Amino acid sequence: MPYKEKREIIIPARQVSSKALRMVGPMVATYLLAYALLWPDNLTLDAFRQAMPDNPLWILAILAGGIILHEGLHGITWALFCKKGFRSIHFGFMTKLLAPYCHCTEPLKLNRYIAGGLMPGIIMGILPAIYALAEGSMGWLLLGIFFTFAAGGDFAMMGLLRKLPPGSLVRDHPSELGCFVYEPLQ
């Protein structure tokens, strides 16, 4: 299939936080509202205190493990769709965003790129929040909220791609929160 010349879609570092908040803010507000309606007796300061680990090292362990799992979910999902598998996946740290990253070097079909982009937010943010709503668990709600916020840049980026033509190819940007897009000629 012939493609148009590539174009770059990025979210500048100074705009990541505001764009991410616009995407995930309503999601988190929905979690909190639903939790308050379903479990009003569980939405207390005491329930919050009980949900927090006693040892601050547990919080650091959860954060460190969460970062590794978040980037790993991007990598695993994208690698499933790459011709070269994990040889096309690279991990690192983006100093200008002060954030770890997973980079896929192969162009992927739009829906596959979006799947890999959204996977950490779904697995680590949305699903724990749903579980929290089903069980009334403040701990799971806090995890869901935290990891939804952690995936805010991913949600914002994938939101920019949702209006692209379905036959588009997307190649991850090597040094920015963004990608290169190759749209099919019509």
N, C-alpha and C positions, 0 to 999 in steps of 0.2 A: 504494500500500500504506500503510495507517495505521501510525503508529509511536507508541511510548510516549514520554513526556516524556524529554528528554535527561538523561543522567547523565554526570558528569565522572569520568574515570579518569586519575589523574596519579601520577607517582613523585616524591615530594618531593626537593628538591635534596640534602638530607642523606642520602638513601637510595639515590641513583643508583649510587654506586660499589659498595656492597655487593650490590645486586640485579644489577648488571651482572656483577660477579665470579662470582656464583652461576650465571649463565647461561653465561658464556664460559669460566670456569675449567675445567670438564670438557672443553670443546671443545679448548682449548689443551693440556690434559694428554693428550688423545687424539692430537693432532698429534705431540706430543713422544714419546709412547710408540711410536706407529707408526713415526716416523722412526728412533728408537733401534733398533727391531726390524728395520727394512728396511735401514738404512744405519749400522750401529754404528761403522764406521770413519770416517764423516763427522761424527760427533757429538763433536767435539773443540774445545778452546779455539783451536787453530790454525785450524780450519775457520771458527770464529766470527770470528776476527780477519780472515781473508781475505774473509769475506762483508761486512765493514763497509767503507764507503767511506773512502779515505785522507783526503779533504778533508771537514772537518765541514760545509762549505757544501752538500755533496751531501745530507747528512742533513736540513738545513733545507729544501732544495729538495724533497726527497721528502715531508717533513711538510707543507709548504705546498701542494704539488700534491695530496697525499693528501686534505687538508681540502677543497680545492676540488672534487676528483673525488667524494669521499664525499657532500657536500651536493648536488652536481650530479646524482648518480645518484638521490638521493631525488626531486629536482625533475623530472628527465626522466621517471622512471617515473610519478610522480603526474600530471604534465602530460598524459601519453598518455591518462589516464582522465578528465580534467577537461573539462567543456563549454567552458570558456574557455581551455583549454590553459595556456600559460605565464603568462597574465595572472592566474591563480589561484595562482601560486607566488611566494613572497617569501623572500629570504635575509637573514640578519642575524647578530647576535652576542648571546647570552644571557649577561648579565653575572653573574647569580647562579650559573650553572653554569660560567662561564668557557669557553663553548663556542659555536662557530658553529652556526647552525641553518638548516633549510629548512622553510618553513611553507606548507601547502596550505590555502587558504581555503574550498574547496568540500568538502561532504561526499562521501565516496566509499563505494562498496560495501566491506564488510569485507575481502574477499579482495584487492581492489585496493589498499586502504590498507596492508594487511600486505605486499603485494608491494613497494610503494615503501619501506616501512619496513625491509625485509630486504635490499633490493638492494645497498647498499654493503657490508654484511657478507658477502654471498655473493660478489660480484664481487671485492672487494678483500681479503677475509680467507680465506674457505673455498677458493675456486678457487686462489689462490697456494699455500695449504697442500697442496692435492691435487697440484698441479704439483710442489711440493717433494718430496712423497712418491714421485711417479713418477720423478723425475730425480735425487733425492739432493742437491738444491740447498739449502745452508744459507741462502743469501741469500733465496731465495723462501720458505723456512720462516720466517725472521725477519720478512719482510713480511707473511706470512699471520698470524703471531702478533700483530704490532703492530696490523694493521688489523682483526683479530677483536676485540681489546681495544677499539679505537677505536669499534667498532659495538656495544659492550656495552650501552649505554643503549637502543639500538634493539632489540637482541635481548630485553632485559628488558621493554620496552614491548610488543612484539609478543607476547611470552609471556603477558602479562596479557589480551590480546585473543583468544587462541586458543579460549577456551571460549564466546565470544559466539555467539548464534544466527546462522546463515549469512546471513540477510536483513538484518542490521544495517547501518546507515549509520554512518560514522565521520568526524568533522570534527576536524582537527588543532587542538590547543590553541594559541592565539596567544602565550602567555607562559610556559608550563610544559612540562616533558617529559610530555606526555599528550595526551588527546583528549576529545571529547564523543561519546557513543554514543547512537544512536537505535535501539532494538530494535523489531522488528516486533511489533504486537499479535497475539496468537494466538487 
